[in-house]
């Protein structure tokens, strides 16, 4: 999705996303802790809101453009914008370009050019190829690759870091690249289709007998683990930044 070089620096702007704000505050906390551990200064603009994806996916582009312009103003400048969500990051560097093709906006284009998903930034921006973390016990990780990270370097970046953690095994499972069924507003508009897609995804994941489900997208985790809980087969889960933070702490004990 991103074909032009993006800025890399030791000072960044951080976008926490709506799901971090509402449900996954520790994923935002872990993201900041990781970046600061790597020597990156993190700036958090207080007046940030949403990336605009809900309106965009629902076809309400006039509303989505308003949200995008607000985000572009909040994250104005030349610093990299780091997002702990492949979905929200893709909205910035891909969705915004689509909805502004016929009405270009320089600030929105700048935001698209400077946005990174956090693991992509750590591996391909900062050049961190291994992670000095470890699990207390051998741990099988099922890594869900979200749809919005297709065509980006996030999937390989996550696999690179997870595979380097001591006592970690990234286990394969069937239809790895298949959608989890959430799709944002798709799960609201077509709940039965969404649920069946998620259940099929869970079937494949569970067959690999993982100890932990991991993803770079909180929306996918929320959908899959919600279904798993309702179906009586709950599975432990973490955002990948939480895995990196927690295993680093374990290694330092």
C-alpha positions as CSV (number, residue, x, y, z in Angstrom):
1,X,0.0,0.0,0.0
2,X,2.9,2.4,0.8
3,X,5.2,2.8,-2.1
4,X,7.2,6.0,-1.1
5,X,9.8,6.3,1.6
6,X,8.5,7.4,5.0
7,X,10.3,9.5,7.6
8,X,11.9,7.7,10.5
9,X,13.0,9.6,13.6
10,X,13.6,9.3,17.3
11,X,10.6,11.5,18.0
12,X,7.1,10.5,17.0
13,X,3.5,11.3,17.3
14,X,1.3,8.6,18.7
15,X,-2.3,7.8,17.8
16,X,-3.9,5.6,20.4
17,X,-7.1,4.7,18.3
18,X,-10.7,4.4,19.4
19,X,-10.4,0.8,20.5
20,X,-7.4,1.6,22.8
21,X,-9.5,4.4,24.3
22,X,-12.5,2.2,24.8
23,X,-11.3,-1.3,25.4
24,X,-7.5,-1.8,25.0
25,X,-5.8,0.9,27.0
26,X,-3.0,-1.4,28.0
27,X,-2.1,-1.9,24.3
28,X,-1.6,1.9,24.1
29,X,0.4,1.9,27.3
30,X,2.6,-1.0,26.0
31,X,3.2,0.8,22.7
32,X,4.5,3.9,24.5
33,X,6.7,1.7,26.8
34,X,8.2,-0.1,23.9
35,X,9.0,3.0,21.9
36,X,10.5,4.7,24.9
37,X,12.5,1.5,25.6
38,X,13.9,1.8,22.1
39,X,14.9,5.4,22.7
40,X,12.0,7.1,20.9
41,X,10.4,10.2,22.3
42,X,6.6,9.9,22.2
43,X,4.3,12.9,21.8
44,X,0.6,12.3,22.4
45,X,-1.7,15.0,20.9
46,X,-4.6,15.4,23.3
47,X,-7.2,16.4,20.8
48,X,-6.9,13.3,18.6
49,X,-10.1,11.4,17.8
50,X,-10.8,8.8,15.1
51,X,-9.1,7.8,11.8
52,X,-12.6,8.0,10.1
53,X,-12.8,4.4,9.1
54,X,-16.3,3.7,10.4
55,X,-17.9,6.4,8.2
56,X,-15.6,5.5,5.3
57,X,-16.5,1.8,5.4
58,X,-20.2,2.7,5.6
59,X,-20.0,4.9,2.5
60,X,-20.4,8.2,4.3
61,X,-17.3,9.8,2.7
62,X,-18.3,13.4,3.4
63,X,-18.3,12.6,7.2
64,X,-15.1,10.5,6.9
65,X,-13.3,13.3,5.1
66,X,-14.1,15.7,8.0
67,X,-12.6,13.3,10.4
68,X,-9.6,12.8,8.2
69,X,-9.0,16.5,8.0
70,X,-9.2,16.9,11.8
71,X,-6.7,14.1,12.2
72,X,-4.4,15.7,9.6
73,X,-4.5,19.0,11.6
74,X,-3.9,17.2,15.0
75,X,-0.9,15.3,13.6
76,X,0.4,18.1,11.4
77,X,4.1,18.5,10.9
78,X,6.9,16.2,9.7
79,X,7.1,13.7,12.5
80,X,6.3,10.0,11.9
81,X,2.8,9.0,13.2
82,X,2.8,5.7,15.0
83,X,-0.4,3.6,15.3
84,X,-0.9,0.3,17.2
85,X,-3.4,-0.9,14.7
86,X,-2.9,-2.1,11.1
87,X,-6.5,-1.2,10.4
88,X,-6.3,2.5,11.5
89,X,-2.8,2.9,10.0
90,X,-4.1,1.6,6.7
91,X,-7.0,4.0,6.8
92,X,-4.4,6.8,7.1
93,X,-2.0,5.8,4.3
94,X,-4.5,4.0,2.0
95,X,-8.2,4.9,2.7
96,X,-7.5,8.7,2.9
97,X,-5.8,8.6,-0.4
98,X,-8.8,6.9,-2.0
99,X,-11.4,9.3,-0.6
100,X,-9.3,12.4,-1.5
101,X,-8.4,11.3,-5.1
102,X,-10.8,13.8,-6.6
103,X,-10.2,16.6,-4.0
104,X,-6.6,16.4,-2.9
105,X,-5.7,17.8,0.5
106,X,-2.0,18.5,1.2
107,X,-2.3,17.9,5.0
108,X,-4.1,14.6,4.6
109,X,-1.5,13.5,2.0
110,X,1.2,14.4,4.5
111,X,-0.4,12.3,7.2
112,X,-0.7,9.3,4.8
113,X,3.0,9.6,3.9
114,X,4.1,9.7,7.6
115,X,1.9,7.0,9.1
116,X,3.4,3.7,10.4
117,X,1.9,0.7,12.0
118,X,4.0,0.3,15.1
119,X,5.6,-3.1,14.5
120,X,6.4,-2.1,10.9
121,X,8.0,1.0,12.4
122,X,10.1,-1.0,14.9
123,X,11.4,-3.5,12.4
124,X,11.6,-1.6,9.1
125,X,11.9,2.0,10.5
126,X,14.2,1.5,13.4
127,X,15.9,-1.6,12.1
128,X,15.1,-3.8,15.1
129,X,15.2,-7.4,13.8
130,X,15.3,-9.5,17.0
131,X,13.6,-9.1,20.4
132,X,15.4,-9.8,23.6
133,X,12.4,-11.3,25.4
134,X,11.4,-14.7,26.7
135,X,8.4,-16.5,28.0
136,X,8.6,-18.3,31.3
137,X,7.5,-21.5,29.7
138,X,7.4,-22.8,26.1
139,X,4.5,-20.9,24.4
140,X,2.7,-21.6,21.2
141,X,1.6,-18.4,19.4
142,X,-1.2,-18.2,16.8
143,X,-0.6,-15.0,14.8
144,X,-3.7,-13.6,13.1
145,X,-2.8,-11.5,10.0
146,X,-5.5,-8.9,9.6
147,X,-6.9,-7.9,6.2
148,X,-5.7,-4.3,6.6
149,X,-2.1,-5.4,6.9
150,X,-2.2,-7.2,3.5
151,X,0.1,-5.4,1.1
152,X,2.2,-4.0,3.9
153,X,5.3,-5.2,5.8
154,X,3.5,-5.6,9.1
155,X,2.8,-9.3,8.9
156,X,6.5,-10.2,8.2
157,X,7.6,-7.7,10.8
158,X,5.4,-9.3,13.5
159,X,6.6,-12.8,12.6
160,X,10.2,-11.7,12.7
161,X,10.0,-10.4,16.2
162,X,7.7,-13.1,17.7
163,X,10.0,-15.8,16.3
164,X,13.0,-14.3,18.0
165,X,11.5,-14.5,21.5
166,X,13.0,-17.2,23.6
167,X,10.6,-20.2,24.3
168,X,8.1,-18.9,21.6
169,X,6.8,-20.9,18.7
170,X,4.7,-19.2,16.0
171,X,2.4,-22.1,14.9
172,X,0.9,-22.3,11.5
173,X,-2.8,-22.8,11.0
174,X,-5.2,-23.2,8.1
175,X,-6.3,-20.3,6.0
176,X,-3.9,-17.9,7.8
177,X,-4.8,-15.0,5.6
178,X,-8.6,-15.5,5.7
179,X,-10.6,-12.6,7.1
180,X,-11.8,-12.9,10.7
181,X,-15.2,-11.5,9.7
182,X,-15.2,-8.4,11.7
183,X,-14.8,-5.8,9.0
184,X,-15.9,-2.9,11.3
185,X,-19.4,-1.9,10.3
186,X,-19.7,-5.1,8.3
187,X,-20.1,-7.1,11.5
188,X,-23.1,-4.8,12.4
189,X,-24.7,-4.8,9.0
190,X,-24.2,-8.5,8.3
191,X,-23.9,-10.1,11.8
192,X,-24.7,-13.6,10.8
193,X,-22.2,-13.7,8.0
194,X,-19.6,-12.0,10.2
195,X,-20.1,-14.5,13.0
196,X,-19.8,-17.5,10.7
197,X,-16.6,-16.2,9.2
198,X,-15.2,-15.6,12.7
199,X,-16.2,-19.1,13.8
200,X,-14.5,-20.7,10.8
201,X,-11.4,-18.7,11.5
202,X,-11.5,-19.8,15.2
203,X,-11.8,-23.5,14.0
204,X,-8.6,-23.2,12.2
205,X,-6.8,-21.4,15.0
206,X,-8.0,-23.9,17.6
207,X,-6.7,-26.8,15.5
208,X,-3.2,-25.5,16.0
209,X,-3.6,-25.8,19.8
210,X,-2.1,-22.3,20.6
211,X,-1.4,-21.0,24.1
212,X,-2.0,-17.5,23.0
213,X,-3.8,-15.7,20.1
214,X,-1.8,-12.6,18.9
215,X,-2.6,-9.9,16.4
216,X,-1.6,-6.4,15.4
217,X,-5.3,-5.4,15.2
218,X,-7.4,-5.0,18.3
219,X,-10.7,-5.1,16.3
220,X,-9.9,-8.7,15.1
221,X,-9.0,-9.8,18.6
222,X,-12.2,-8.3,20.0
223,X,-14.3,-10.1,17.4
224,X,-12.5,-13.5,17.6
225,X,-12.2,-13.7,21.4
226,X,-15.8,-12.5,21.8
227,X,-17.0,-15.3,19.6
228,X,-14.7,-17.8,21.4
229,X,-16.1,-16.8,24.8
230,X,-19.7,-17.0,23.7
231,X,-19.1,-20.4,22.1
232,X,-17.5,-21.8,25.3
233,X,-14.0,-22.0,23.9
234,X,-12.2,-18.9,25.3
235,X,-8.6,-18.4,24.3
236,X,-6.0,-16.1,25.9
237,X,-5.1,-13.2,23.7
238,X,-2.8,-10.2,23.5
239,X,-1.9,-7.5,21.1
240,X,1.6,-8.1,19.8
241,X,2.9,-5.0,21.6
242,X,1.8,-6.5,24.9
243,X,3.7,-9.7,24.1
244,X,6.8,-7.8,23.3
245,X,6.5,-5.7,26.5
246,X,5.7,-8.6,28.8
247,X,8.4,-11.0,27.5
248,X,11.0,-8.2,27.8
249,X,10.0,-7.8,31.4
250,X,10.3,-11.6,31.9
251,X,13.7,-11.7,30.4
252,X,14.9,-9.0,32.8
253,X,13.8,-10.8,36.0
